[in-house]
Amino acid sequence: LWSYSLFPLARNGLVSASPDKLKWSIVDTPCEEGYVVASPSEINAFVLGSDEVFYAIDIAGRKVHKSTDSGVTWEDDLTEALEDEGANLPAWDIAVAPDGPELVAVVTDDRQEVYVSEDGGDSWTNTHVSDAPDWDATLLIADIAISPQYDGTCDIAIGTRDPDGGTNGDVWVIRQVPFVGWEVQELNMDVISVRFSPNYDGDKTLLAIASDIDNTCLCTGVRNTDENTTAVGTMIGNGSYGNPVAAVDVQPENLSILDAVNIVGRCIRTISGIQDAPLLIPPRIIR
């Protein structure tokens, strides 16, 4: 794990160079400049919370790291706390609440379980997703996300995929209180990425990149949080645009969901047997 910042830290905030003075330099990794803050570590996923809290997972080293000072120093006490609760490490993926860095969730047990902490990793709770009535143990959890707060609670979503070439994955959601009752959302597609709208409190929109036999699409769904169900709406990239959607993400600003789709609906490459096949439609942001 390395720590190197473009802006030096200061007690009263960030210090930056004026626009005509800002320059880039190469930082070799590994190096002897003292930027190593956790060694050995093989970082596979990295998430940024608010209030200078960062989390990272090391699959090869079977550790979960946390920083409370914007990455300057790190500790991995979370690892032992997870194991004490019964998690089978390594953690394969991690998510942090966008408006509360103490709420963090990890995917464990060979991508079959989700453990949640509400105190920044000091203690953990197994949400027992693998015990859900409709759970399929042949599927793997491919992604995890935590929603912004609404009505004093929040939602956690996971996307599942079939590792053997099928497309019978789905999206599953659980509410924060009391972290029981995972429900499948009936998307019936392999899901590789899932995100909540930054305006989730108002629009209750869930985004997913999902695949069936023919297409890879950006799917948007409107949540009924009382019933824990999702009505699937727009599917961008389902053949009408000529190229599949390859990635989804949202900005943390207070954007409308239309703006979020405008940002995340990126068509990267035609999926075919030929790598770097020419695009019928140039890569672009779809609104």
C-alpha positions as CSV (number, residue, x, y, z in Angstrom):
1,L,0.0,0.0,0.0
2,W,1.4,3.3,-1.1
3,S,0.5,6.9,-0.1
4,Y,1.4,9.8,-2.3
5,S,-0.6,13.0,-2.6
6,L,-0.6,15.7,-5.3
7,F,-1.5,18.2,-2.6
8,P,0.4,18.3,0.7
9,L,-1.7,18.1,3.9
10,A,-1.9,21.2,6.1
11,R,-3.6,21.8,9.4
12,N,-6.0,24.4,7.9
13,G,-6.8,22.4,4.7
14,L,-5.2,21.6,1.4
15,V,-2.3,23.6,0.0
16,S,-2.1,23.6,-3.8
17,A,0.2,25.3,-6.3
18,S,-1.1,28.0,-8.6
19,P,-2.3,26.8,-12.0
20,D,0.8,28.0,-13.8
21,K,3.1,26.3,-11.3
22,L,1.4,22.9,-10.9
23,K,3.6,20.2,-12.5
24,W,3.5,16.4,-12.7
25,S,6.4,14.1,-11.7
26,I,7.0,10.3,-11.9
27,V,6.9,8.3,-8.7
28,D,8.4,4.9,-9.2
29,T,6.8,1.9,-7.4
30,P,8.5,0.4,-5.6
31,C,10.8,3.3,-4.5
32,E,13.0,4.4,-1.7
33,E,11.3,7.7,-1.1
34,G,9.3,6.6,2.0
35,Y,5.9,6.4,0.4
36,V,5.3,2.8,1.5
37,V,2.8,2.9,4.4
38,A,1.7,-0.8,4.6
39,S,4.0,-3.6,3.5
40,P,3.6,-6.3,2.4
41,S,0.2,-5.5,0.8
42,E,-1.4,-6.4,-2.5
43,I,-4.3,-3.9,-2.9
44,N,-7.2,-5.2,-5.0
45,A,-10.0,-2.8,-4.0
46,F,-9.9,0.7,-2.6
47,V,-12.8,2.9,-1.4
48,L,-12.9,6.5,-0.1
49,G,-15.3,7.5,2.7
50,S,-16.0,10.9,4.0
51,D,-14.0,12.5,6.9
52,E,-10.7,11.3,5.5
53,V,-11.6,7.6,6.0
54,F,-10.2,5.2,3.4
55,Y,-10.6,1.4,3.2
56,A,-8.6,-1.1,1.1
57,I,-8.6,-4.9,0.8
58,D,-5.6,-7.2,0.2
59,I,-6.8,-10.4,-1.3
60,A,-3.4,-12.1,-1.5
61,G,-2.5,-11.1,2.1
62,R,-6.0,-11.8,3.4
63,K,-6.2,-8.4,5.1
64,V,-8.6,-5.3,5.3
65,H,-6.8,-2.0,5.8
66,K,-8.2,1.3,7.1
67,S,-6.9,4.9,7.2
68,T,-8.5,7.7,9.1
69,D,-6.1,10.4,7.9
70,S,-6.5,10.4,4.1
71,G,-4.1,7.5,3.6
72,V,-1.1,8.8,5.5
73,T,-1.2,5.9,8.0
74,W,-3.0,2.6,7.9
75,E,-4.1,-0.2,10.3
76,D,-5.5,-3.7,9.7
77,D,-7.2,-4.5,13.0
78,L,-10.4,-5.0,10.9
79,T,-9.0,-8.2,9.7
80,E,-8.9,-9.9,13.1
81,A,-12.3,-8.5,14.0
82,L,-13.8,-10.1,10.8
83,E,-12.2,-13.5,11.5
84,D,-13.4,-13.3,15.1
85,E,-17.0,-13.0,13.8
86,G,-16.5,-16.0,11.6
87,A,-15.7,-14.5,8.2
88,N,-13.8,-16.7,5.8
89,L,-11.1,-14.4,4.4
90,P,-10.0,-13.0,2.1
91,A,-12.4,-10.2,1.5
92,W,-13.1,-10.0,-2.2
93,D,-14.8,-6.6,-2.4
94,I,-15.7,-3.6,-0.2
95,A,-18.1,-0.7,0.0
96,V,-18.4,2.3,2.3
97,A,-21.5,4.5,2.9
98,P,-21.1,7.8,1.0
99,D,-22.4,9.8,4.0
100,G,-21.1,7.8,6.9
101,P,-17.7,6.2,6.8
102,E,-18.4,4.0,9.9
103,L,-20.8,1.9,7.8
104,V,-18.7,-0.5,5.7
105,A,-19.4,-3.8,4.1
106,V,-17.2,-6.6,2.7
107,V,-17.7,-9.6,0.5
108,T,-16.2,-12.8,2.0
109,D,-16.5,-16.6,2.0
110,D,-15.5,-17.1,-1.6
111,R,-17.9,-14.4,-2.7
112,Q,-20.8,-16.0,-0.9
113,E,-21.3,-13.8,2.2
114,V,-21.5,-10.1,3.1
115,Y,-20.3,-8.8,6.5
116,V,-21.3,-5.3,7.7
117,S,-19.8,-3.0,10.3
118,E,-21.5,0.1,11.7
119,D,-18.5,1.1,13.8
120,G,-15.7,1.4,11.2
121,G,-14.7,-2.2,11.4
122,D,-14.3,-2.7,15.1
123,S,-17.1,-5.3,15.0
124,W,-18.9,-7.1,12.2
125,T,-22.3,-8.7,11.5
126,N,-22.9,-11.6,9.1
127,T,-25.9,-10.7,6.9
128,H,-26.3,-14.4,5.9
129,V,-27.1,-13.7,2.2
130,S,-26.2,-17.3,1.4
131,D,-29.2,-18.4,3.6
132,A,-31.7,-16.3,1.6
133,P,-34.5,-18.5,0.2
134,D,-33.7,-17.9,-3.5
135,W,-29.9,-17.8,-3.2
136,D,-28.0,-19.8,-5.8
137,A,-24.6,-21.0,-4.4
138,T,-23.3,-21.5,-7.9
139,L,-23.3,-17.7,-8.4
140,L,-20.6,-15.3,-7.2
141,I,-21.0,-11.8,-5.7
142,A,-19.5,-9.5,-8.3
143,D,-20.0,-6.1,-6.8
144,I,-21.4,-4.3,-3.7
145,A,-22.7,-0.8,-3.0
146,I,-24.2,1.1,-0.1
147,S,-26.8,3.8,-0.7
148,P,-27.0,7.3,0.8
149,Q,-29.2,7.6,3.9
150,Y,-32.9,8.0,3.6
151,D,-35.5,8.0,6.4
152,G,-32.7,7.2,8.9
153,T,-31.6,4.1,7.2
154,C,-29.9,2.9,4.0
155,D,-29.8,0.0,1.6
156,I,-27.0,-2.4,0.6
157,A,-27.0,-3.9,-2.9
158,I,-24.9,-6.7,-4.4
159,G,-24.7,-7.9,-8.0
160,T,-24.2,-11.6,-8.7
161,R,-22.9,-13.4,-11.8
162,D,-22.5,-16.9,-13.2
163,P,-18.8,-17.8,-13.4
164,D,-19.6,-20.7,-15.9
165,G,-20.9,-18.7,-18.8
166,G,-24.5,-18.5,-17.9
167,T,-26.4,-15.2,-17.3
168,N,-28.6,-16.1,-14.4
169,G,-27.2,-13.6,-11.9
170,D,-29.2,-10.8,-10.3
171,V,-29.3,-7.8,-7.9
172,W,-30.0,-8.4,-4.2
173,V,-30.8,-5.7,-1.7
174,I,-31.0,-5.5,2.1
175,R,-32.0,-2.6,4.4
176,Q,-29.7,-1.4,7.2
177,V,-32.3,-1.9,9.9
178,P,-32.0,-4.7,11.0
179,F,-29.7,-6.2,8.3
180,V,-32.0,-9.2,7.7
181,G,-34.1,-10.1,4.7
182,W,-32.0,-10.1,1.5
183,E,-34.4,-9.9,-1.5
184,V,-33.7,-10.7,-5.1
185,Q,-34.7,-7.9,-7.4
186,E,-35.7,-10.1,-10.4
187,L,-33.4,-8.5,-13.0
188,N,-32.5,-12.0,-14.2
189,M,-29.2,-11.0,-15.7
190,D,-25.5,-11.3,-14.8
191,V,-24.5,-8.2,-12.9
192,I,-20.9,-6.9,-12.9
193,S,-21.4,-3.5,-11.3
194,V,-24.1,-1.9,-9.1
195,R,-24.5,1.7,-7.8
196,F,-27.1,3.8,-6.1
197,S,-28.1,7.2,-7.3
198,P,-26.5,10.1,-5.3
199,N,-30.1,11.4,-5.0
200,Y,-31.4,8.1,-3.6
201,D,-33.3,9.8,-0.8
202,G,-35.5,11.4,-3.5
203,D,-35.4,9.3,-6.7
204,K,-34.8,5.8,-5.2
205,T,-32.9,4.8,-8.3
206,L,-30.5,1.8,-8.6
207,L,-28.0,1.4,-11.5
208,A,-26.5,-1.8,-12.7
209,I,-24.3,-3.0,-15.5
210,A,-25.9,-6.4,-16.5
211,S,-25.6,-9.0,-19.3
212,D,-27.9,-11.5,-20.9
213,I,-27.0,-13.8,-23.8
214,D,-27.1,-11.0,-26.4
215,N,-26.3,-7.7,-24.7
216,T,-24.5,-5.8,-21.9
217,C,-26.6,-2.9,-20.6
218,L,-26.8,-0.1,-18.2
219,C,-30.0,-0.8,-16.3
220,T,-31.9,1.7,-14.2
221,G,-34.5,0.6,-11.7
222,V,-36.8,2.5,-9.3
223,R,-36.9,1.1,-5.8
224,N,-39.9,0.5,-3.6
225,T,-38.0,0.6,-0.3
226,D,-41.0,-0.4,1.8
227,E,-41.4,-3.6,-0.1
228,N,-37.7,-4.0,-1.0
229,T,-38.4,-4.4,-4.7
230,T,-37.1,-2.7,-7.9
231,A,-39.0,-1.9,-11.0
232,V,-36.5,-2.1,-13.9
233,G,-36.8,0.8,-16.3
234,T,-34.3,2.1,-18.9
235,M,-31.8,-0.4,-20.4
236,I,-29.1,1.6,-22.2
237,G,-27.0,-0.5,-24.6
238,N,-29.5,-3.3,-25.2
239,G,-28.8,-3.3,-29.0
240,S,-30.2,0.1,-29.9
241,Y,-26.9,1.8,-29.5
242,G,-24.7,-0.7,-31.3
243,N,-22.2,-1.1,-28.4
244,P,-22.4,-2.5,-24.9
245,V,-22.0,-0.4,-21.8
246,A,-18.8,-1.3,-20.0
247,A,-18.7,0.6,-16.6
248,V,-21.0,2.4,-14.2
249,D,-20.2,5.0,-11.5
250,V,-21.8,8.1,-10.1
251,Q,-20.5,11.4,-8.8
252,P,-21.0,12.2,-5.1
253,E,-22.4,15.6,-5.9
254,N,-26.1,16.3,-5.6
255,L,-26.9,15.4,-9.2
256,S,-30.2,14.4,-10.7
257,I,-30.3,10.8,-11.9
258,L,-30.5,12.0,-15.5
259,D,-27.1,13.7,-15.0
260,A,-25.8,10.5,-13.4
261,V,-26.9,8.4,-16.4
262,N,-25.3,11.1,-18.6
263,I,-22.0,10.5,-16.8
264,V,-22.0,6.8,-16.4
265,G,-23.4,5.5,-19.6
266,R,-20.1,4.9,-21.4
267,C,-19.9,2.6,-24.3
268,I,-16.3,1.4,-24.4
269,R,-15.9,-1.5,-26.8
270,T,-17.9,-3.9,-28.9
271,I,-17.9,-7.3,-27.2
272,S,-16.8,-9.9,-29.8
273,G,-14.3,-12.6,-30.3
274,I,-11.8,-10.1,-31.7
275,Q,-10.0,-7.9,-29.2
276,D,-10.0,-4.2,-30.0
277,A,-12.7,-4.7,-32.7
278,P,-13.6,-1.4,-34.4
279,L,-16.7,0.3,-32.9
280,L,-19.8,0.8,-35.1
281,I,-20.5,3.8,-32.9
282,P,-17.6,5.8,-31.4
283,P,-17.1,5.5,-27.6
284,R,-19.3,8.2,-26.0
285,I,-21.4,9.2,-23.0
286,I,-25.0,8.4,-23.7
287,R,-27.7,10.6,-22.2
